[in-house]
Amino acid sequence: MEETTQRKTMKLRENKEKDQSKKKPSMTPLQKNQARAEKILQNEAKEQNSRRQRQIDQYVEMKMIKGHSKEDAIRMAKEQINTKEL
């Protein structure tokens, strides 16, 4: 029976998955919880940065509507938002 390209690809993927599973040491429950906690902290930091950026964008838009230049509006927004959350 001839081996098709798809069959060869599947074999390669299976071998890679086996190799990866061998390389990966099993984690203890404590390590799993620590890894989970690190992910939670990373996600919270990412969400806080996106929230802060959204606040700055909205502040800049409001100031530009009131007639300020974009550079001044960005400067004011960063001063206002960054000092407010400290």
NORPEWO-V552333 format. One line per field, one symbol per residue. ss: DSSP state (H for helix, E for strand, L for the rest). phi: phi as a letter, one per 20 degrees, with the letter a starting at -180 (. if undefined). psi: psi as a letter, one per 40 degrees, with the letter a starting at -180 (. if undefined). Layout:
ss=???
phi=???
psi=???
This chain:
ss=LLLLHHHHHHHHHHHHHHHHHHHLLLLLHHHHHHHHHHHHHHHHHHHHHHHHHHHHHHHHHHHHHLLLLHHHHHHHHHHHHHHHLL
phi=.feefffffffffffffffffffeffefgfffffffffffffffffffffffffffffffffffffoeffffffffffffffffef
psi=hihidddddddddddddddddddhiiiidddddddddddddddddddddddddddddddddddddeeiiddddddddddddddde.
